Amino acid sequence: FLGIQIVVAINVASDNLIISKMLGPEAVTAFSVPERMFGLVPMLIHLALQPLWPAYAEARARQDDAWVKNTLRRAFVNSLVVSSACCSGLVLLGQWIVEHWTAGVAVPTLVLLGGLALWKVVDSIEYSLTSFLSSAGALRPQLLYGFMAMSTALLGKVLLIPAVGLEVVPWVSAISRVIWSSIPLLFLSRSLAKS
C-alpha cells in the first residue's frame, strides 16, 4: 500500500513541478486550475466506489462469485458512463468556468480540456478495478503497473513538453495509464473474478 501511494503521489505532484521547471511558474496556473476542476470527477467516483472494497472481500469469502462479477461489471460501466458524462460537460463548459473562476487569468484550450477529460475518465474507471483488486490482495500488480505508467508518463512529459507545450501533459498521463495500467488491470480483474 505504501508503494502504491508513493507512485500515486509522484504521479499527481510531479506535473506542476515539471511544468514549472520547463515552462515557468505562470504555466502551472494554466494547468493546475482546470486539472483541479476535472479532479472532482474521479474524487466523487472514488467516494462512491470505496464501500465496494470490503463488500468484495466479504463476497469472495462467501464465494458469491456471481455477485462479485456483476458488481465489478456494473462498477466499471457506471464509472465509465458517469465520468464520461461529467468530463464531457466540463470540456464544453470548462473554458467559461475557468475564465470566470480565475477572473480571466487562465483560459484553457480545448486540447488541454480534452486531455484532462480523458485522463480523469481513465482514473475513474481504473479505480473501479483497483478497489476489486485490493480486496483480492492483488497489490503487487497494481504497484508494478502503476510504476510503469508513472515512469512512462514522466519520461514522455520531459521529452514532449518542450516540443508540444502544456497541452501534452494530460494526454501523456492518460495514454501511459491506459497502456501500462488500465488494460493490464482490466485483464487481471477479469481473470481474478472468474477464478
C-alpha positions in Angstrom: 0.0 0.0 0.0 2.8 2.4 0.8 4.5 1.8 -2.6 1.2 2.3 -4.4 0.6 5.6 -2.5 4.1 6.8 -3.4 3.6 6.1 -7.1 0.3 7.9 -7.0 1.8 10.8 -5.1 4.6 11.2 -7.6 2.2 10.9 -10.5 0.0 13.6 -9.1 2.6 16.0 -7.7 5.1 15.8 -10.5 3.1 17.6 -13.1 3.3 21.0 -11.5 7.0 20.6 -10.8 7.8 19.6 -14.4 5.6 22.3 -15.9 7.2 25.0 -13.6 10.7 23.9 -14.5 10.1 23.6 -18.2 7.5 26.3 -19.0 7.7 28.7 -16.0 5.5 29.2 -12.9 2.8 31.0 -14.9 2.1 27.8 -16.8 1.4 26.0 -13.6 -1.8 28.1 -13.1 -2.9 27.4 -16.7 -2.7 23.7 -16.0 -3.5 23.2 -12.3 -6.8 25.2 -12.2 -8.5 23.1 -14.9 -6.9 20.0 -13.6 -8.4 20.6 -10.1 -11.8 21.1 -11.7 -11.6 17.8 -13.6 -10.2 16.1 -10.5 -13.5 16.4 -8.8 -15.0 13.8 -11.1 -12.7 10.8 -10.1 -12.9 12.0 -6.5 -16.6 11.6 -6.5 -16.3 8.2 -8.3 -13.7 7.1 -5.6 -16.1 8.1 -2.8 -19.0 6.2 -4.4 -16.9 3.0 -5.0 -15.0 3.0 -1.7 -17.6 0.9 0.1 -17.2 -1.9 -2.5 -13.7 -2.8 -1.3 -14.9 -4.6 1.9 -18.0 -5.8 0.1 -15.9 -7.6 -2.5 -13.8 -9.2 0.2 -16.9 -10.4 2.1 -18.5 -11.7 -1.1 -15.3 -13.5 -2.0 -15.1 -15.1 1.4 -18.7 -16.3 1.0 -17.8 -17.5 -2.5 -20.5 -15.4 -4.0 -18.9 -15.2 -7.4 -22.0 -14.1 -9.3 -22.3 -11.0 -7.1 -18.6 -10.2 -7.5 -18.7 -10.5 -11.3 -22.0 -8.5 -11.6 -20.8 -5.8 -9.2 -17.4 -5.4 -10.8 -19.1 -5.1 -14.3 -21.6 -2.6 -13.0 -19.0 -0.6 -11.2 -16.8 -0.4 -14.3 -19.6 0.5 -16.6 -21.1 3.1 -14.2 -17.7 4.6 -13.7 -17.2 4.9 -17.4 -20.6 6.4 -18.1 -20.8 8.8 -15.2 -17.2 10.1 -15.6 -17.5 10.4 -19.3 -20.7 12.4 -19.0 -19.3 14.7 -16.3 -16.0 15.2 -18.1 -17.8 15.9 -21.4 -19.8 18.6 -19.7 -16.6 20.1 -18.3 -15.0 20.1 -21.7 -18.0 22.0 -23.1 -18.2 24.5 -20.2 -14.5 24.4 -19.0 -13.2 27.4 -20.7 -16.1 29.5 -19.4 -15.8 28.1 -15.9 -12.0 28.5 -15.6 -12.1 32.0 -17.1 -14.7 33.1 -14.5 -13.1 31.2 -11.7 -9.7 32.9 -12.3 -11.1 36.3 -13.4 -9.5 35.8 -16.9 -6.1 34.9 -15.7 -6.3 31.4 -17.2 -8.3 30.2 -20.1 -7.5 26.6 -21.1 -7.5 25.3 -24.6 -9.9 22.7 -25.8 -7.0 20.4 -26.4 -6.0 20.7 -22.7 -9.5 20.2 -21.6 -9.9 17.1 -23.8 -6.7 15.6 -22.4 -7.8 16.3 -18.8 -11.2 14.7 -19.6 -9.6 11.5 -20.9 -7.1 11.3 -18.1 -9.8 11.6 -15.4 -12.1 9.1 -17.1 -9.2 6.7 -17.1 -8.6 7.4 -13.5 -12.3 6.8 -12.6 -12.6 3.5 -14.4 -9.3 2.3 -13.1 -10.5 2.8 -9.5 -13.4 0.5 -10.2 -10.8 -2.1 -10.9 -8.3 -1.4 -8.2 -11.0 -1.5 -5.4 -11.7 -5.0 -6.5 -8.1 -6.0 -6.9 -7.2 -4.6 -3.5 -10.0 -6.7 -1.9 -8.5 -9.7 -3.6 -5.0 -8.9 -2.3 -3.5 -8.2 -5.7 -1.3 -5.3 -4.6 1.9 -6.1 -6.4 0.5 -6.0 -9.9 -1.1 -2.6 -9.0 2.3 -1.3 -7.9 4.1 -2.7 -10.9 1.6 -1.4 -13.5 1.4 1.9 -11.7 5.2 2.3 -11.6 5.4 1.5 -15.4 2.7 4.1 -16.1 4.3 6.7 -13.9 7.8 6.2 -15.4 6.5 6.3 -19.0 4.4 9.5 -18.2 7.4 11.3 -16.6 9.7 10.5 -19.4 7.1 11.4 -22.0 6.4 14.7 -20.4 10.0 15.6 -20.1 10.6 14.8 -23.8 7.4 16.3 -25.2 6.6 19.4 -23.2 9.4 21.5 -24.9 8.2 20.5 -28.4 4.4 20.4 -27.9 3.7 22.5 -24.8 1.4 22.4 -21.9 -1.4 20.6 -23.7 0.6 17.4 -23.9 0.7 16.8 -20.2 -2.7 15.2 -19.6 -2.6 13.3 -22.9 0.7 11.6 -21.9 -0.7 10.8 -18.4 -3.9 9.3 -19.9 -2.2 7.3 -22.6 0.5 5.9 -20.4 -2.1 4.9 -17.8 -4.3 3.1 -20.5 -1.3 1.2 -21.9 0.6 0.3 -18.8 -2.0 0.2 -16.1 -5.7 0.2 -17.1 -5.6 -2.5 -19.8 -3.4 -4.9 -17.7 -5.6 -4.2 -14.6 -8.7 -4.9 -16.6 -7.4 -8.3 -17.8 -6.2 -9.2 -14.2 -9.6 -8.2 -12.8 -11.4 -10.4 -15.3 -9.1 -13.3 -14.5 -9.5 -13.0 -10.7 -13.3 -12.5 -11.0 -13.5 -15.8 -12.9 -11.3 -17.8 -10.5 
